Amino acid sequence: MAKTVKKKSARVPRRKVCKLCLDRVEQIDYKDERRLMRAITDRGKIVPRRISGNCTPHQAQVTRAVKRARILAMIPFVADSYR
């Protein structure tokens, strides 16, 4: 009796697409609080490009807008409490 060996299939990750390019966003505004809150974690860190799937120009605009909004106290620098 011959044993059959199952091969593990290599899972190919799906390429992430820039949501801002799909929405045809030209400029990211620091006053667009809803969009900026999706670009930061619950701890207040900016989500990196490899996680968010943003293209390089849009990620640079998001980063700049988040930093401007933080200075103007529109979004927090850090989370309210750490546990």
N, C-alpha and C positions, 0 to 999 in steps of 0.2 A: 504494500500500500504506500503510495507516494503522498507526501504531505504537500498541500498547496499553501503557498505563502502569499498573503495579501500585501499589495504594494500601497504605501501611503501616497495619496495624491497630493501633490504640491499645490497649495492654495495660493493663487496669484491675487494679491490685493488689488482692489479696484482703484483706478486713478481718480484722485479727488479733483473736482472742478471748482473753479473760483465762482462763488455765488454772486459776487459783485459784478463779475463779467457777464454772467447770465442775466442779471437784472439791468445790465447796461448802465451801471453807475459810473459817472464821469469823475466826480469829486466826492470825497467823504467829508461831511461837515461835522465839526466838533460839537455842534448843537443837536445832532441826531442821536439822542441819548439811547433810544431803543436799539439801534444798530451797534452802538459802541458797547452796550452792556453784554451783547452776545459775543463780543470780541475779547472779553476778559473773564477770568475764572471767578468762582465764588470767593476766592482768597484775594482777588484784586490784581492778579497777574495777567499780562497780555498773552493771549493764546498764540503759540508759535505757528508759523506758516505750514509746517508739516502736519500739524494737527487740524488747523482750520481749513486748509486747502486753498487759501488765497494765493493769487499770483503775487509776484514780487512788488510790482508797482502799487497794487491795492493794499498789500500788507504794510508797506511803508506809509501810505496815507492813513491807514487805520492806526498805526502806532503813533504817528504825529497827532492825530485827532484825539486819541485817548490821553496823551500827555497834556495837550492843551485843555481838555475838559477837566482833568485832574487839577490843574493849576487854578482853574476858575471854579473849583468845588462843585462841578456838575455831577461827577462820579467820584467815588471814594478811592483813595490811594490803597487802602487795605480793607480787609473785612472788619465787621463790627467787633466780633469776638472770636478768639481762638479757643478751641476745646480740644 
